[in-house]
Amino acid sequence: MDETIPITRQQISHSTPNRIPDVVKQALTSPGESIKTSLPTITVELPSNGYFYPENSPLANGTIKLYEVTAKHEDILNNTTLLKKGTVFDEFLKVIIATPGVSLDDLLIGDKNSIFLAARRSAYGDLYKAKAKCQSCEKESMIVIDLSLVKNKQFDFSSHTRGQNLFTFVLPHSGKVITWKLLTHKDETAIDGELKNLAKLSSGISSPEVTTRLKYTIVSIDGKTDRNYIKTFVDTELTAKDSLAFRENSKNGIPSMDMTYDFICPHCGHEDRVPIPLGSNFFWPGLNE
């Protein structure tokens, strides 16, 4: 099993029929809608505060309700077909969303990650055991992270318009004004599908992931919204300097969670603030112990 959990991206297999696995159907229909709606729920505060959803969206209030994770939901996490396809977490999240009218496709990626974390805490508690490597002495150790300490990053919403998923950035080299958007789960799925198709057609020498993602993120360039123009600009005019500056801005200047923790090496005492290691035992506790 891959040691890295693809929280925001799914692997698409075109060799497997596109149908809902039986285990997911069972989780959606059993033990019956009346019983399902009576399951306990938890409320998750979204990093976006609901600010960038349409005002009529059920997510516009900045929260989402999830069903408490049950043993039936665990069947999905352990379904071998879904694990091989890489869609196990997406199917799992679809089933535990309790807020009426919410589709996984509509969720901004930062918000999707927040419900993923909340679901893990609901299923197995706040304490997460993982292996971490010290950047100073390079020794590996088993650490315990309190996931309840993971909070949403501070974000200034005052400079944005509620209900509009639009941001602006001036490319430092060309001076062009980029209007861009936060990607949704639907966008990520489309990106993965396109990359899969491009991989079949290419020689495999390079991956067009950077440019493909930019084409989905950028909404307009100097006010020009034509998709063909944007694609051509990214492929032929966007310099590496501008691309890097834009990607750093769009990565750091978005509402998201602070997925880092205070690491203290038990071997040398080195202290650091580092990313939480998302290993395979994040949703399968004890796997690497």
Residue, then its C-alpha position, 0 to 999 in steps of 0.5 A: m500500500d502506498e505510504t502517502i494518502p492522496i487527500t485531495r486527488q484521486q487515482i482514476s482507472h479506466s480499466t474498472p467499470n464506472r459504477i458505484p461499488d456494492v459496499v457504497k450502495q449498502a452504506l447509502t441505503s442501509p440501515g434505511e433513510s430514517i435510521k441514517t438520519s437519526l445517526p449522531t452528527i458532528t459540525v465542522e467549521l470550514p476554512s473558507n467560512g463558506y465565503f466563496y460559495p454561492e449565497n444559496s449554497p448550504l455551505a455558505n454558512g461556513t459549516i457542514k454536518l457529518y455523520e459519526v463514522t460507524a463500523k458500516h463506514e469502515d467497510i468502505l475504507n477497507n474495500t479492496t476495489l476502492l483501494k486499488k482505484g484510489t477512490v476510497f476516501d472520496e466514496f467514504l466522504k460522500v457517505i458521511i456528509a449529512t448536510p442536505g443538498v451538499s455534493l462532494d463535487d461542490l467542496l473547495i479543496g481546503d474544505k474537503n481536507s477539513i472534513f477528511l480530518a474531522a472524519r478521521r477524528s470521528a472514526y479513531g480519535d484525536l491521537y495519531k501515531a506516525k513515523a517522523k524523521c528528524q531534519s537534524c540528526e536524520k533519525e526516525s522515531m514514532i511520534v503522537i500528534d494531537l489532531s484536535l490542535v489542528k486549526n484553520k489558518q488565519f485568513d483576511f476575508s475583508s478584501h473579498t466579495r462574499g459569494q464569489n470564488l474569485f481572486t486576483f494576482v499581478l504577474p511580477h514579470s509580465g505585469k498581466v492581471i490574473t483572475w483565478k479561483l479556488l479549485t473544487h473536488k470536481d475540478e480536481t477530478a477533471i484534472d486527474g482525468e485529463l492528466k491520465n488521458l495525456a499520459k496515454l498520448s505522451s511519451g512519458i518524458s514529462s508530466p504536464e501537471v503544472t500547466t494543466r492545473l494552471k489552466y483550470t485555476i486561471v479564470s481570466i488574463d487581463g480580463k480575457t476569459d476565452r478558455n483557448y486564449i488562457k490555454t495558449f497563454v499558459d503553454t506559450e507565454l507564461t514564464a517560469k518566474d511568473s508561474l512560480a510566483f503565481r503558484e506560491n501566491s495561490k498556495n499560500g493565500i487561500p483559506s486552509m488548515d494549518m497542517t503542521y505540528d511542533f516536532i521535538c526529536p527524542h534523539c537529539g532534542h531538535e525542535d521544529r514546526v513541520p508538516i503532519p506526516l500523512g502515512s497509510n496508518f492515518f485511516w488504518p491505525g496500527l498498520n505501521e506499528 
